[in-house]
Amino acid sequence: MYQQQKKLWQIRFQNTPPKVTVKLTRNGCTQFMLVIMGVLLSACVDQTPPANSTQSSAPEVQQPYQVVTNIHETMAWILDPAADVIWDSAGTIITAQGSEELAPTTAEGWAKVVNAAAVLSEAGNLLMMPGRAAGDDWIEYSRGLVDAGQLALKAAQAQDSDALFDAGGRIFQVCKACHAQYWVKSDETDEFE
């Protein structure tokens, strides 16, 4: 074995001119092997940057938007109030004292419903933004919310209380289906009803 180590080693490099040969003696061989081992070990180290790192091989594209609210806040502050305006503006309440139509009776009342329907539709788009979308089903529910919001928007613009009631039902169905899959229960919240 000593005789084999004593022999000269020839190593051909792929990215060098043809017939370049490196000859190593025993001491040179040991040093060379240490260098090669260092190179090989460094190649084994995970070179991918951490998930929160801003370094990448491709230039990072700065998104033109900035996410301000988390999903819970988006639901509580944007989506729920808009849905409540729509639901509170459609249908009839019947009690022992009589019935009350919920549809707006003024241009200002209908304008509030138009605004709420537009907010609700756009909230569906907010839910599909990168970093918020939780999967293919989430995207499908969010698109359903956009579509149902557009129905409510058209109904409110036409001041059609029956169509607004139907759109409110679609909104409820989309919300119920999404919450059945993604609702996170906490001490402060109950199940979606």
MDAnalysis code that builds the backbone (N, CA, C; Angstrom):
import MDAnalysis as mda
import numpy as np

u = mda.Universe.empty(579, n_residues=193, atom_resindex=np.repeat(np.arange(193), 3), trajectory=True)
u.add_TopologyAttr("name", ["N", "CA", "C"] * 193)
u.add_TopologyAttr("resid", np.arange(1, 194))
u.add_TopologyAttr("resname", ["MET", "TYR", "GLN", "GLN", "GLN", "LYS", "LYS", "LEU", "TRP", "GLN", "ILE", "ARG", "PHE", "GLN", "ASN", "THR", "PRO", "PRO", "LYS", "VAL", "THR", "VAL", "LYS", "LEU", "THR", "ARG", "ASN", "GLY", "CYS", "THR", "GLN", "PHE", "MET", "LEU", "VAL", "ILE", "MET", "GLY", "VAL", "LEU", "LEU", "SER", "ALA", "CYS", "VAL", "ASP", "GLN", "THR", "PRO", "PRO", "ALA", "ASN", "SER", "THR", "GLN", "SER", "SER", "ALA", "PRO", "GLU", "VAL", "GLN", "GLN", "PRO", "TYR", "GLN", "VAL", "VAL", "THR", "ASN", "ILE", "HIS", "GLU", "THR", "MET", "ALA", "TRP", "ILE", "LEU", "ASP", "PRO", "ALA", "ALA", "ASP", "VAL", "ILE", "TRP", "ASP", "SER", "ALA", "GLY", "THR", "ILE", "ILE", "THR", "ALA", "GLN", "GLY", "SER", "GLU", "GLU", "LEU", "ALA", "PRO", "THR", "THR", "ALA", "GLU", "GLY", "TRP", "ALA", "LYS", "VAL", "VAL", "ASN", "ALA", "ALA", "ALA", "VAL", "LEU", "SER", "GLU", "ALA", "GLY", "ASN", "LEU", "LEU", "MET", "MET", "PRO", "GLY", "ARG", "ALA", "ALA", "GLY", "ASP", "ASP", "TRP", "ILE", "GLU", "TYR", "SER", "ARG", "GLY", "LEU", "VAL", "ASP", "ALA", "GLY", "GLN", "LEU", "ALA", "LEU", "LYS", "ALA", "ALA", "GLN", "ALA", "GLN", "ASP", "SER", "ASP", "ALA", "LEU", "PHE", "ASP", "ALA", "GLY", "GLY", "ARG", "ILE", "PHE", "GLN", "VAL", "CYS", "LYS", "ALA", "CYS", "HIS", "ALA", "GLN", "TYR", "TRP", "VAL", "LYS", "SER", "ASP", "GLU", "THR", "ASP", "GLU", "PHE", "GLU"])
u.atoms.positions = np.array([
    [0.823, -1.181, 0.000],
    [0.000, 0.000, 0.000],
    [0.871, 1.250, 0.000],
    [1.982, 1.210, 0.766],
    [2.899, 2.350, 0.781],
    [3.436, 2.599, -0.610],
    [3.717, 1.524, -1.327],
    [4.214, 1.659, -2.680],
    [3.177, 2.347, -3.578],
    [1.906, 2.039, -3.377],
    [0.856, 2.662, -4.178],
    [0.748, 4.154, -3.878],
    [0.901, 4.535, -2.581],
    [0.836, 5.945, -2.221],
    [2.028, 6.705, -2.767],
    [3.137, 6.017, -2.887],
    [4.357, 6.648, -3.343],
    [4.306, 6.968, -4.835],
    [3.483, 6.237, -5.560],
    [3.367, 6.472, -6.990],
    [2.814, 7.887, -7.223],
    [3.095, 8.365, -8.382],
    [2.549, 9.665, -8.759],
    [1.096, 9.497, -9.192],
    [0.289, 10.426, -8.771],
    [-1.118, 10.382, -9.140],
    [-1.345, 11.360, -10.277],
    [-2.152, 10.948, -11.164],
    [-2.488, 11.841, -12.262],
    [-4.001, 12.103, -12.213],
    [-4.333, 13.364, -12.262],
    [-5.740, 13.758, -12.210],
    [-6.005, 14.701, -13.375],
    [-6.926, 14.384, -14.167],
    [-7.275, 15.243, -15.291],
    [-8.486, 16.092, -14.894],
    [-8.407, 17.363, -15.175],
    [-9.500, 18.298, -14.869],
    [-10.297, 18.554, -16.138],
    [-11.603, 18.581, -16.023],
    [-12.465, 18.733, -17.185],
    [-12.412, 20.127, -17.789],
    [-12.298, 21.165, -17.006],
    [-12.367, 22.535, -17.513],
    [-10.994, 23.164, -17.703],
    [-10.009, 22.363, -18.020],
    [-8.657, 22.887, -18.268],
    [-8.239, 22.472, -19.672],
    [-7.192, 23.080, -20.187],
    [-6.736, 22.683, -21.523],
    [-6.406, 21.189, -21.548],
    [-6.475, 20.569, -22.689],
    [-6.214, 19.132, -22.785],
    [-4.811, 18.772, -22.294],
    [-4.702, 17.580, -21.746],
    [-3.454, 16.973, -21.308],
    [-2.761, 17.738, -20.198],
    [-3.554, 18.372, -19.342],
    [-2.970, 19.000, -18.159],
    [-2.993, 17.943, -17.075],
    [-1.852, 17.669, -16.510],
    [-1.729, 16.625, -15.511],
    [-1.092, 17.217, -14.269],
    [-1.632, 16.840, -13.114],
    [-1.061, 17.282, -11.845],
    [-0.370, 16.075, -11.241],
    [0.921, 16.231, -10.892],
    [1.665, 15.136, -10.296],
    [1.881, 15.457, -8.827],
    [1.568, 14.493, -7.993],
    [1.662, 14.725, -6.560],
    [2.591, 13.705, -5.909],
    [3.369, 14.168, -4.946],
    [4.190, 13.268, -4.137],
    [3.403, 12.941, -2.885],
    [4.012, 12.169, -1.972],
    [3.305, 11.742, -0.765],
    [2.850, 12.949, 0.045],
    [3.704, 13.930, 0.341],
    [3.311, 15.110, 1.115],
    [2.293, 15.948, 0.337],
    [2.530, 16.114, -0.930],
    [1.599, 16.870, -1.770],
    [0.258, 16.173, -1.864],
    [0.300, 14.852, -1.865],
    [-0.925, 14.068, -1.952],
    [-1.781, 14.288, -0.710],
    [-1.183, 14.288, 0.445],
    [-1.917, 14.498, 1.689],
    [-2.571, 15.873, 1.684],
    [-1.825, 16.893, 1.300],
    [-2.378, 18.248, 1.259],
    [-3.493, 18.346, 0.209],
    [-3.231, 17.741, -0.927],
    [-4.231, 17.772, -1.986],
    [-5.515, 17.075, -1.544],
    [-5.402, 15.933, -0.889],
    [-6.563, 15.189, -0.426],
    [-7.342, 15.999, 0.610],
    [-6.641, 16.736, 1.469],
    [-7.323, 17.580, 2.450],
    [-8.128, 18.680, 1.745],
    [-7.535, 19.263, 0.719],
    [-8.237, 20.295, -0.041],
    [-9.461, 19.701, -0.728],
    [-9.272, 18.541, -1.370],
    [-10.388, 17.888, -2.063],
    [-11.493, 17.536, -1.075],
    [-11.124, 17.007, 0.091],
    [-12.128, 16.665, 1.098],
    [-12.878, 17.916, 1.547],
    [-12.164, 19.026, 1.721],
    [-12.814, 20.278, 2.103],
    [-13.803, 20.749, 1.045],
    [-13.404, 20.647, -0.212],
    [-14.291, 21.043, -1.306],
    [-15.520, 20.149, -1.341],
    [-15.317, 18.835, -1.214],
    [-16.440, 17.904, -1.243],
    [-17.375, 18.114, -0.058],
    [-16.812, 18.334, 1.126],
    [-17.652, 18.572, 2.302],
    [-18.448, 19.860, 2.172],
    [-17.822, 20.891, 1.621],
    [-18.551, 22.156, 1.458],
    [-19.663, 22.003, 0.431],
    [-19.492, 21.117, -0.518],
    [-20.543, 20.875, -1.508],
    [-21.717, 20.132, -0.886],
    [-21.471, 19.396, 0.202],
    [-22.536, 18.652, 0.865],
    [-23.381, 19.531, 1.772],
    [-22.901, 20.688, 2.129],
    [-23.632, 21.579, 3.019],
    [-24.812, 22.155, 2.258],
    [-25.961, 22.256, 2.934],
    [-27.163, 22.819, 2.316],
    [-26.911, 24.275, 1.965],
    [-26.957, 24.574, 0.691],
    [-26.673, 25.923, 0.207],
    [-27.934, 26.776, 0.070],
    [-29.127, 26.202, 0.327],
    [-30.346, 26.981, 0.171],
    [-30.473, 27.964, 1.322],
    [-30.850, 29.213, 1.016],
    [-30.986, 30.200, 2.082],
    [-32.206, 29.886, 2.930],
    [-32.215, 30.314, 4.185],
    [-33.384, 30.094, 5.040],
    [-34.608, 30.751, 4.419],
    [-35.790, 30.273, 4.821],
    [-37.042, 30.773, 4.252],
    [-37.202, 32.276, 4.450],
    [-36.681, 32.796, 5.553],
    [-36.836, 34.221, 5.805],
    [-35.676, 35.034, 5.246],
    [-34.785, 34.406, 4.548],
    [-33.642, 35.105, 3.969],
    [-34.056, 35.845, 2.713],
    [-33.432, 36.979, 2.466],
    [-33.742, 37.750, 1.267],
    [-32.812, 37.391, 0.129],
    [-31.848, 36.487, 0.374],
    [-30.910, 36.098, -0.667],
    [-31.516, 34.988, -1.513],
    [-31.353, 35.089, -2.808],
    [-31.750, 34.011, -3.701],
    [-30.958, 34.142, -4.979],
    [-30.957, 33.067, -5.759],
    [-30.196, 33.099, -7.000],
    [-30.894, 33.973, -8.036],
    [-32.214, 34.021, -8.013],
    [-32.948, 34.884, -8.930],
    [-33.202, 36.229, -8.247],
    [-33.216, 37.286, -9.003],
    [-33.472, 38.575, -8.374],
    [-34.874, 38.591, -7.770],
    [-34.974, 39.116, -6.565],
    [-36.244, 39.146, -5.859],
    [-37.132, 40.226, -6.459],
    [-38.381, 39.849, -6.704],
    [-39.343, 40.790, -7.253],
    [-40.100, 41.403, -6.087],
    [-40.043, 42.697, -5.972],
    [-40.747, 43.408, -4.911],
    [-42.227, 43.471, -5.276],
    [-43.085, 42.957, -4.407],
    [-44.512, 43.007, -4.661],
    [-45.008, 44.439, -4.460],
    [-45.909, 44.899, -5.293],
    [-46.380, 46.275, -5.176],
    [-47.375, 46.477, -4.039],
    [-47.768, 45.411, -3.368],
    [-48.735, 45.536, -2.281],
    [-48.078, 45.186, -0.954],
    [-48.744, 45.569, 0.114],
    [-48.267, 45.239, 1.447],
    [-49.446, 44.689, 2.231],
    [-49.323, 43.480, 2.752],
    [-50.376, 42.871, 3.550],
    [-50.407, 43.578, 4.906],
    [-51.582, 44.065, 5.291],
    [-51.718, 44.851, 6.518],
    [-52.427, 44.058, 7.613],
    [-53.394, 43.223, 7.231],
    [-54.159, 42.474, 8.226],
    [-53.935, 40.975, 8.046],
    [-54.071, 40.233, 9.140],
    [-54.019, 38.776, 9.040],
    [-55.408, 38.267, 8.629],
    [-55.566, 36.981, 8.462],
    [-56.836, 36.424, 7.987],
    [-57.969, 36.734, 8.965],
    [-57.722, 36.564, 10.250],
    [-58.780, 36.831, 11.243],
    [-59.228, 38.292, 11.168],
    [-58.279, 39.219, 11.103],
    [-58.626, 40.639, 11.016],
    [-59.320, 40.966, 9.700],
    [-58.884, 40.350, 8.617],
    [-59.526, 40.559, 7.314],
    [-60.986, 40.124, 7.386],
    [-61.229, 38.990, 8.024],
    [-62.611, 38.516, 8.177],
    [-63.415, 39.454, 9.079],
    [-62.869, 39.777, 10.248],
    [-63.606, 40.559, 11.247],
    [-63.806, 42.018, 10.841],
    [-62.821, 42.615, 10.201],
    [-62.884, 44.055, 9.927],
    [-63.349, 44.404, 8.519],
    [-63.205, 43.474, 7.580],
    [-63.528, 43.788, 6.184],
    [-64.700, 42.947, 5.690],
    [-64.537, 41.631, 5.747],
    [-65.510, 40.733, 5.147],
    [-66.816, 40.666, 5.928],
    [-66.766, 40.398, 7.227],
    [-67.989, 40.255, 8.028],
    [-68.863, 41.512, 8.012],
    [-68.303, 42.704, 8.220],
    [-69.167, 43.898, 8.174],
    [-69.851, 44.077, 6.818],
    [-69.145, 43.775, 5.732],
    [-69.741, 43.898, 4.403],
    [-70.869, 42.877, 4.228],
    [-70.630, 41.636, 4.647],
    [-71.669, 40.599, 4.546],
    [-72.869, 40.965, 5.412],
    [-72.629, 41.506, 6.596],
    [-73.738, 41.895, 7.477],
    [-74.620, 42.963, 6.842],
    [-74.019, 43.922, 6.148],
    [-74.821, 44.952, 5.460],
    [-75.735, 44.295, 4.440],
    [-75.208, 43.341, 3.688],
    [-76.009, 42.655, 2.664],
    [-77.113, 41.830, 3.321],
    [-76.740, 41.030, 4.330],
    [-77.730, 40.183, 4.992],
    [-78.797, 41.010, 5.717],
    [-78.412, 42.134, 6.281],
    [-79.369, 42.991, 6.993],
    [-80.237, 43.813, 6.048],
    [-79.972, 43.717, 4.741],
    [-80.720, 44.500, 3.746],
    [-81.555, 43.618, 2.825],
    [-81.737, 42.371, 3.197],
    [-82.469, 41.453, 2.325],
    [-83.388, 40.577, 3.154],
    [-84.589, 40.394, 2.675],
    [-85.526, 39.497, 3.338],
    [-86.599, 40.244, 4.105],
    [-87.323, 39.460, 4.879],
    [-88.461, 39.984, 5.641],
    [-88.396, 39.404, 7.046],
    [-88.676, 40.235, 8.039],
    [-88.780, 39.763, 9.426],
    [-90.270, 39.739, 9.768],
    [-90.749, 38.572, 10.187],
    [-92.154, 38.426, 10.534],
    [-92.240, 38.146, 12.032],
    [-92.970, 38.984, 12.735],
    [-93.171, 38.825, 14.183],
    [-94.675, 38.877, 14.472],
    [-95.040, 38.753, 15.734],
    [-96.446, 38.842, 16.143],
    [-97.011, 40.232, 15.845],
    [-96.157, 41.231, 15.839],
    [-96.601, 42.597, 15.568],
    [-96.768, 42.869, 14.071],
    [-96.244, 42.017, 13.215],
    [-96.364, 42.218, 11.779],
    [-95.069, 41.858, 11.066],
    [-94.928, 42.358, 9.866],
    [-93.724, 42.056, 9.085],
    [-92.970, 43.334, 8.758],
    [-91.672, 43.152, 8.578],
    [-90.792, 44.288, 8.248],
    [-89.898, 43.881, 7.086],
    [-89.969, 44.630, 6.023],
    [-89.098, 44.405, 4.876],
    [-87.735, 45.029, 5.185],
    [-86.667, 44.264, 4.914],
    [-85.312, 44.738, 5.210],
    [-84.674, 45.494, 4.048],
    [-85.251, 45.402, 2.865],
    [-84.660, 46.052, 1.689],
    [-84.603, 47.566, 1.904],
    [-83.520, 48.186, 1.451],
    [-83.408, 49.638, 1.570],
    [-84.565, 50.344, 0.847],
    [-84.939, 51.502, 1.357],
    [-86.040, 52.261, 0.755],
    [-85.566, 53.597, 0.191],
    [-84.264, 53.882, 0.353],
    [-83.724, 55.152, -0.148],
    [-82.511, 54.877, -1.033],
    [-82.158, 55.872, -1.824],
    [-80.961, 55.759, -2.665],
    [-79.726, 55.612, -1.791],
    [-79.708, 56.305, -0.669],
    [-78.569, 56.201, 0.264],
    [-78.453, 54.789, 0.834],
    [-79.582, 54.175, 1.173],
    [-79.587, 52.805, 1.691],
    [-79.069, 51.819, 0.658],
    [-79.513, 51.967, -0.598],
    [-79.032, 51.090, -1.657],
    [-77.551, 51.324, -1.928],
    [-77.095, 52.564, -1.828],
    [-75.669, 52.871, -2.042],
    [-74.807, 52.148, -1.009],
    [-75.275, 52.054, 0.231],
    [-74.533, 51.319, 1.267],
    [-74.419, 49.838, 0.899],
    [-75.469, 49.290, 0.325],
    [-75.437, 47.878, -0.067],
    [-74.496, 47.692, -1.265],
    [-74.531, 48.629, -2.218],
    [-73.605, 48.570, -3.360],
    [-72.169, 48.577, -2.848],
    [-71.867, 49.487, -1.927],
    [-70.504, 49.567, -1.373],
    [-70.117, 48.279, -0.662],
    [-71.029, 47.737, 0.138],
    [-70.736, 46.503, 0.879],
    [-70.506, 45.336, -0.081],
    [-71.304, 45.252, -1.146],
    [-71.140, 44.163, -2.116],
    [-69.795, 44.273, -2.828],
    [-69.383, 45.493, -3.165],
    [-68.079, 45.682, -3.805],
    [-66.952, 45.300, -2.848],
    [-67.063, 45.692, -1.586],
    [-66.042, 45.340, -0.583],
    [-65.978, 43.826, -0.417],
    [-67.138, 43.181, -0.337],
    [-67.173, 41.728, -0.160],
    [-66.527, 41.019, -1.350],
    [-66.832, 41.468, -2.562],
    [-66.223, 40.851, -3.752],
    [-64.714, 41.004, -3.737],
    [-64.252, 42.201, -3.443],
    [-62.804, 42.435, -3.406],
    [-62.144, 41.707, -2.240],
    [-62.870, 41.488, -1.157],
    [-62.318, 40.714, -0.036],
    [-62.013, 39.288, -0.473],
    [-62.836, 38.749, -1.381],
    [-62.540, 37.432, -1.939],
    [-61.197, 37.432, -2.647],
    [-60.897, 38.516, -3.365],
    [-59.589, 38.636, -4.015],
    [-58.468, 38.746, -2.977],
    [-58.705, 39.478, -1.896],
    [-57.699, 39.584, -0.832],
    [-57.342, 38.204, -0.274],
    [-58.343, 37.344, -0.171],
    [-58.106, 36.005, 0.387],
    [-57.268, 35.122, -0.535],
    [-57.174, 35.488, -1.817],
    [-56.393, 34.694, -2.772],
    [-54.968, 35.212, -2.937],
    [-54.605, 36.269, -2.225],
    [-53.260, 36.831, -2.363],
    [-52.202, 35.849, -1.870],
    [-51.015, 35.887, -2.478],
    [-49.929, 35.040, -1.981],
    [-49.687, 35.304, -0.498],
    [-49.511, 34.225, 0.224],
    [-49.310, 34.346, 1.667],
    [-50.598, 34.164, 2.451],
    [-51.730, 34.295, 1.776],
    [-53.019, 34.111, 2.435],
    [-53.715, 32.849, 1.948],
    [-53.587, 32.557, 0.679],
    [-54.267, 31.398, 0.102],
    [-53.758, 30.124, 0.754],
    [-54.685, 29.302, 1.228],
    [-54.315, 28.100, 1.972],
    [-54.447, 26.827, 1.143],
    [-54.581, 26.943, -0.154],
    [-54.672, 25.760, -0.990],
    [-55.728, 25.918, -2.071],
    [-55.891, 24.871, -2.861],
    [-56.820, 24.920, -3.988],
    [-58.265, 25.116, -3.540],
    [-58.684, 24.445, -2.465],
    [-60.051, 24.620, -1.969],
    [-60.271, 26.057, -1.503],
    [-59.277, 26.610, -0.829],
    [-59.356, 27.996, -0.354],
    [-59.572, 28.942, -1.535],
    [-58.821, 28.718, -2.614],
    [-58.959, 29.540, -3.819],
    [-60.367, 29.388, -4.390],
    [-60.878, 28.165, -4.422],
    [-62.223, 27.929, -4.953],
    [-63.276, 28.661, -4.121],
    [-63.174, 28.586, -2.797],
    [-64.120, 29.299, -1.932],
    [-63.993, 30.816, -2.127],
    [-62.783, 31.297, -2.248],
    [-62.564, 32.731, -2.437],
    [-63.167, 33.207, -3.755],
    [-62.993, 32.417, -4.797],
    [-63.618, 32.761, -6.089],
    [-65.138, 32.728, -5.979],
    [-65.654, 31.772, -5.232],
    [-67.100, 31.712, -4.997],
    [-67.592, 32.954, -4.275],
    [-66.790, 33.471, -3.348],
    [-67.144, 34.696, -2.636],
    [-67.154, 35.893, -3.588],
    [-66.166, 35.961, -4.467],
    [-66.133, 37.034, -5.468],
    [-67.383, 36.967, -6.335],
    [-67.727, 35.774, -6.811],
    [-68.895, 35.603, -7.671],
    [-70.192, 35.976, -6.938],
    [-70.353, 35.507, -5.712],
    [-71.561, 35.819, -4.937],
    [-71.631, 37.321, -4.642],
    [-70.484, 37.924, -4.370],
    [-70.454, 39.374, -4.144],
    [-70.856, 40.150, -5.388],
    [-70.440, 39.645, -6.542],
    [-70.823, 40.299, -7.796],
    [-72.334, 40.197, -8.026],
    [-72.935, 39.074, -7.651],
    [-74.391, 38.943, -7.738],
    [-75.069, 39.974, -6.839],
    [-74.546, 40.122, -5.633],
    [-75.103, 41.114, -4.706],
    [-74.919, 42.530, -5.251],
    [-73.782, 42.787, -5.864],
    [-73.515, 44.104, -6.443],
    [-74.520, 44.423, -7.553],
    [-74.734, 43.475, -8.453],
    [-75.698, 43.679, -9.545],
    [-77.111, 43.884, -8.987],
    [-77.473, 43.086, -7.983],
    [-78.805, 43.209, -7.388],
    [-78.982, 44.575, -6.723],
    [-77.973, 45.031, -6.007],
    [-78.064, 46.325, -5.334],
    [-78.106, 47.468, -6.339],
    [-77.323, 47.366, -7.401],
    [-77.343, 48.406, -8.429],
    [-78.714, 48.472, -9.110],
    [-79.364, 47.322, -9.249],
    [-80.694, 47.277, -9.862],
    [-81.797, 47.508, -8.823],
    [-81.428, 47.641, -7.566],
    [-82.364, 47.791, -6.442],
    [-83.409, 46.677, -6.457],
    [-82.914, 45.446, -6.681],
    [-83.743, 44.251, -6.764],
    [-83.613, 43.474, -5.448],
    [-84.596, 43.631, -4.575],
    [-84.518, 43.022, -3.244],
    [-84.561, 41.498, -3.293],
    [-85.301, 40.906, -4.239],
    [-85.348, 39.434, -4.355],
    [-83.981, 38.881, -4.790],
    [-83.370, 39.528, -5.782],
    [-82.044, 39.093, -6.240],
    [-80.999, 39.295, -5.146],
    [-81.148, 40.357, -4.346],
    [-80.221, 40.595, -3.237],
    [-80.367, 39.494, -2.181],
    [-81.604, 39.075, -1.916],
    [-81.844, 37.981, -0.975],
    [-81.168, 36.708, -1.460],
    [-81.311, 36.395, -2.762],
    [-80.679, 35.203, -3.336],
    [-79.156, 35.299, -3.256],
    [-78.606, 36.469, -3.554],
    [-77.149, 36.665, -3.474],
    [-76.672, 36.493, -2.036],
    [-77.457, 36.991, -1.076],
    [-77.112, 36.813, 0.342],
    [-77.062, 35.343, 0.724],
    [-77.982, 34.558, 0.145],
    [-77.964, 33.107, 0.384],
    [-76.717, 32.454, -0.191],
    [-76.306, 32.889, -1.376],
    [-75.069, 32.352, -1.983],
    [-73.852, 32.715, -1.131],
    [-73.824, 33.944, -0.651],
    [-72.710, 34.371, 0.206],
    [-72.652, 33.490, 1.439],
    [-73.806, 33.251, 2.061],
    [-73.858, 32.399, 3.252],
    [-73.355, 31.001, 2.942],
    [-73.775, 30.427, 1.806],
    [-73.344, 29.074, 1.437],
    [-71.834, 28.995, 1.252],
    [-71.246, 29.988, 0.589],
    [-69.790, 29.994, 0.380],
    [-69.077, 30.104, 1.725],
    [-69.546, 31.020, 2.573],
    [-68.916, 31.198, 3.891],
    [-69.017, 29.915, 4.719],
    [-70.194, 29.311, 4.726],
    [-70.417, 28.090, 5.505],
    [-69.504, 26.952, 5.023],
    [-69.390, 26.782, 3.707],
    [-68.544, 25.715, 3.158],
    [-67.076, 25.946, 3.510],
    [-66.611, 27.178, 3.366],
    [-65.206, 27.487, 3.675],
    [-64.930, 27.292, 5.161],
    [-65.839, 27.805, 5.997],
    [-65.632, 27.686, 7.443],
    [-65.693, 26.231, 7.910],
    [-66.455, 25.395, 7.228],
    [-66.508, 23.974, 7.589],
    [-65.135, 23.329, 7.426],
    [-64.358, 23.822, 6.473],
    [-63.035, 23.247, 6.219],
    [-61.915, 24.003, 6.943],
    [-62.005, 25.315, 7.040],
    [-60.866, 26.113, 7.506],
    [-61.073, 26.840, 8.833],
    [-62.255, 26.817, 9.400],
    [-62.515, 27.558, 10.634],
    [-61.606, 27.066, 11.752],
    [-60.956, 27.991, 12.427],
    [-60.112, 27.658, 13.571],
    [-60.850, 28.130, 14.814],
    [-61.268, 27.181, 15.621],
    [-62.012, 27.519, 16.845],
    [-61.048, 28.042, 17.892],
    [-61.508, 29.019, 18.644],
    [-60.727, 29.538, 19.764],
    [-61.679, 29.768, 20.919],
    [-61.149, 30.200, 22.046],
    [-61.990, 30.468, 23.223],
    [-62.924, 31.638, 22.964],
    [-62.522, 32.563, 22.092],
    [-63.293, 33.768, 21.871],
    [-64.349, 33.615, 20.786],
    [-64.300, 32.565, 20.002],
    [-65.226, 32.427, 18.884],
    [-65.962, 31.114, 18.959],
    [-67.162, 31.130, 18.452],
    [-67.956, 29.909, 18.345],
    [-67.920, 29.450, 16.897],
    [-68.590, 28.345, 16.648],
    [-68.683, 27.865, 15.285],
    [-69.483, 28.848, 14.448],
    [-69.169, 28.932, 13.173],
    [-69.911, 29.801, 12.259],
    [-71.338, 29.295, 12.162],
    [-72.285, 30.164, 12.310],
    [-73.697, 29.761, 12.230],
    [-74.356, 30.371, 11.035],
])
